Amino acid sequence: MIGRTLSFYLAGRFTRTVLAAFGFVFALIYAIDLVEMLRRSGDAPKATAPLMALLSFLRTPAVAEQALPFAVLFGSMIAFLNLSRKLELVVARASGVSVWQILAPPLIVILLIGAASVALYNPASAWMKQRSDEIETSVFGNRSNPWGDVWLRQKSVDGQAIVHARGKGDDGTRLKDLEVYNFDDKGNFVERVDAASADLRDGYWELRDAKVVTPGFETLPSATYLLATSLTRDEVSQAFVAPETVSFWRLPGLADQTARAGLDPTAYRLKYQELLARPVLLAAMVLVAACFSLRFFRMGGVEIMVSGGVAAGFVLYVVTKVINDLGEAGFMSAVTAGWSPGVVGCLFGVYVLLHQEDG
């Protein structure tokens, strides 16, 4: 093992560089978002410059959290390149220190940063994102909550029903332009109900301007159609909460509650596994950065190596997003989708470093 002094020196240099890179990314995102908020404020009489500055500040942590792996990648490459440029890496290697001993302090630091980002930073950013959505709704109206297709699966005393709506209210208890497919207890299709809107009441949905389509019978118009449901207002409103606005500590309970309500908890379970695997993903970024930035400056080709590191980090990020989409679609389990990018990235980094160092 390397000495304590060298370990703390490497850890300190690495920590300062990574935090500086993340601070730069945070400031850049804040500036861009503030410009966009100020542009939008021209159409809203309630929007003032200080309020827009506060709103952008509340929105930034959630976006910056998604960019944390890139900040770690660039910060790691800068830290390793500085060690090589100042010949500190040359001296350490000449004294018999291996690359694994050099990487041990940065990896320990990044695992601690990853754990802190999950346990402390994520709950704070989730609360700030939720607060920013509330302020944005009060200032700009419903623009922050654009309508999109909504799918619900519910169980009741009458059987099962699949609800498809093309619009919803802020809390999800009001649906618009919807189709309901009713099934009996044995799973047999019974009827389809088309309605202009639906409001959740105690124990039922109240559908207005409905048309009931039953196989073998004529379509029957109905001014009001009552659809039994076991969903409560809290369960429905929480079902439409974005995972980004839910704290890490609340995700397991919310996923279980959503599943008990007969709704799809995949997004919450996937988000929880992603957060659990974040320290591993950040460690993968450090290993990838080491593969492309530990080359000595005097050997040349540094620009190509740095470009290769950026490209490798970008590919890992794209693969992570693709795997997450597969997990959300149900093609992969939440555990596999959440952990595989970080594990594969670590294996890739270890393989390349072993090939470079040990042949």
N, C-alpha and C positions, 0 to 999 in steps of 0.2 A: 504494500500500500504506500501511496505517496505521503509526504509529510503533512502535518496539520496546517502549517503556514501556507504551503502551496495550495492545499485543498480550499482553505478559506479565501485565498486570493482569487483562484479560478471561479469559485462560487460567487464572490462579490462582483467580479467583472461581468460575469454572465448575467447575474440578476439585474444589475444596473442597465445593461444593454437591452435585455428583453423588456424590462419595464419602460425604458425610454422608447423602444419601438412601438409598444402598445399605446403609450401616451401620445405618440405622433399619430397613430391610426385613429385614436379616439378624437383628437383635436381636428383631424381632417374630416372625419365623418360629421362631427358637430358643425363645422363650418359649412359643409355642403348642405346639411339638413337645415341649418339656419337660413341660408339663402333661399331654399325652397319654401320654407315657412313664411318668410317675408314676402315672397312673390305671391303666395296664396292669400296673405292677409289683406291684400287690396280689395277683395270682394266681401270681406267680413267686417262689419262695423265694430264688433267686439274685440277684434284682434289689434293688440298694441305691440310695439317693439319689445318692451320688457317681457310681456306674456309669451311672445313668440320665442324669445331667447330661453325662457324657462321651459317651454314646451319642447324645444329642440334638445335641451339638456336632459330632459326626462326620457326622450326617445333614443338618445344616442347609446346608452349602455347596452340595450338589447341588441342593437346592430353591431356595436363593437365586440360584443361577446361572440358573435358569429365569425368575426375576423380575427379572433384570438389565435387560432392555429397559424395563420399567415404572419401575425406579429411575432410569434415564437420562432417561426422559420427564418424570417429576415433578421430578427434580433440575434439568433444563434449564429447565422452566417456572418454577421458583422462582428460578433464577439470572437469567433474563431479566426476570421481574417485579420483582425487587429492583433491577436496573439502571434499569428504568422508574420505579419508585417513588421512588428517590433522585435522579431527573432526570439521572443519568449518561448514559442513552441519549439524552435530549433534547439534552444538550450535545454528544455525539458526532455526532448527526445534524445539528445546527446548524453544526458545523465542517466539514461536507461529507463525513463518513464514511458510506458506503452500508451497507445491511444485509448485503451479501455480505462486506464488510470486517469487520463486527462478528462475523459467523458463522465467519470463517476460523479464528481461534484455538480456539473451542470444537470445531469439526469436527476439527481436527488433534489436539486433546486426546482426543476421544472415539475417534478411530481408534487412537490409542496405547493407550487403556484397553481397547478391544476386542481388539487384538492381544495385550496382556498377559493378558487374561482367557482367551484361547484357549491361549496358549503356556505360561502359568504356573498360573493359577488352575484351569483345567479339569483338568490332571493331578493337582493336589492334591485337588480335590473328588472326582475319580473314585476315587483311592486311599482317601480317607476314607469314601466311600460303600461301597466294597467291605469295608473294615474294619468299618464299622457293621453291615453285613449278617451278617458272621461273628459279631460279638458278640451281635446280636439272635437269631441262630439258637441260640447256646449258652445264652442266658438264657431265651428263650421257646419253644425247640424249633423246630418247622417252621412257626410262624405267619408268619414273614417271607417264606416261600416258598410261597404258596398254590397249590394245584393249578389248572391250567388246561389247555385243549386244546393239544396239541403236534403239529406237523406236521413230518415229515422226509421228504426225498427222497434216496435213496441209489442207488448203482450197485455192482454186484458181478459176479462171474463168471457168475451165473445170470441176469443182466439187471437190470432196474430195479425198485424197490419204493417205494411211498408208504406211510409209517407215520403213523397217526393215533392218538395216545394222549390219554387224558383225565386223566392224572396222571403225574408224574415225580418222581424223587428229587432230592436237592440238587445233584448234579453231572450229572444228565441221563442217566447210564448205566443207570438203572433206570426202566422205564416201566410204567404200570399201565392196565388196561382199554383195550386197544389193538386196532386193526384194521390189517391189512397187506394192501395191494393189490399183487400181484406181476404184472410184465409181462416178456415175453421181450425178446431183443435187438432185435427189430423193432418193439417198442412194443405188441404184442398182449397183451390181458389174459389171464392164465393162471388165477389163483385168488385167493380172499380168505381170509385167516386171522384169526380172532378169538381173542384170548388174554387171560387174566386179568392176566398180568405178563410182562415180558421183561427180561433182564439182558444187558448187552453183555460178550461174551467176546472173546478174541483172534481176530478174523476172522469172527465170527458173533454173531447175537442168539440167545439161548436163551429161547424162548417156552414158558410153562407153561400147562396147562389150555387147550389150543388146540382150535379147531374149523376144519377146512379145508373151504372151500366152493369146489367146482370146477364150472363150467358143464356140465350134462349128467350129473352124477354126484351121488350122495348125499353128505350132509355127513358127514365122518369126524372123530371126536374123536381127539385126540392129547394124551397127557400132556406130552410135550416135543416142540417143533418147532424145528428149527435153521434160521435164516435167514442166509445168507451176507451179509457186508457188508465194505466197504473202509474203513469209518470206524474211527478209533482213539479211545481214551478221551479224549485231549486234544482232538481235533476235536469230539467230541460235547459235552464239558463246555464248551468255548469257544462252541459254537453257541448255548448257552442263557444266555450271559452278557449281561446287559442293557447296551445301548449307553451308558447313563449311568454305568456302572462301568468303562468302558474309556477310557483316556487318549487325548487327541487324537493323540499321536504313534504310538499302537499301532493306531488304527482302520484305516488302509490295509492293513497287514499282516494283521490279523485278517479283514478283508473278503476279501482274496485267498485266505487259507487256507480260509475258510468256503466260498468258491466252488469251490475245488479239491476240497473234500470232497463236492460235490454238494448243498450246503445253500444256503439263501437268504441272501445277504449284503446285501439291500436296506437293512435297518435300520442297519447299520454304515456303509454308503456314504452314506446320507441324513444320519446324524449327523455324518459328516465334512464334508459339504458345508455343513451348517448352521453348524458351527463356523468353517469358512473364511469364510462370509458374515456372521458375527456383526458385525465392524466396520461393514459396510455397513448392517446392520439398526439398529445403534445410531446411526449417522449419520442414518438415516431418522427415528428418534425425535427427534433434535435438530432436524431440519428441521420435523417436525410440531409440535414444541413452539414453535418460532419463529413458525410461522404463526399461532398462537393466543395468544401471550404478549408480542409486541413492541409491542402497542398502548399508547399513552400513557395514564397513569392519568387525566389531566384530561379525556380524551375520553369516559370512562365506558364502561360495558358490559364491564368487565373480568371480572365473574363469568360472563357468558355466554361470553366467549372462553375462559376457563379450562375451563368445562364442555365446550365444543366440543373443546378439546385432549384432555381426558381421554377423551371419547367416540371421537375419532379414533384415539387410541392403543389403546383397547380393540378397536375394529373391526380395526385392523391386526394386533393380537395374535390375534384370532379367525380372521382370514383366514390368518395364518401357520399356525395349528394345522390348519385345514381343508386347506391345501395340503400340509402334512406328512402328514396322513392319506392324502391321495390319492397321495403319493409312496410311502408304506409299502405301499399296496395295489397299486402297480405301474401306476397310471393316468398317472403323470408320472415322468420321469426324475429321478434323485437330484439332478442339477445344477440342473434347472429348479425342483424343489420347494425346494431349499435356498437358491437365490439370488433367486428371483422376489419374495418378500415385501420384502426389503430394497431391491431395485432399484425396484420399484413404489412403495414408500414414499418413496424419495428423489425420484423423478420427481413424485410428488404434492406433496411439500413445495416443490420448486423451482418447479413450476407455480403454486402458490398465492402464493408469495413474489414471483414475477415479476408476477403479476396485481395484488398489493397495492402493490408498489413502483414498477413501471414501467407499470402500466396494461395 
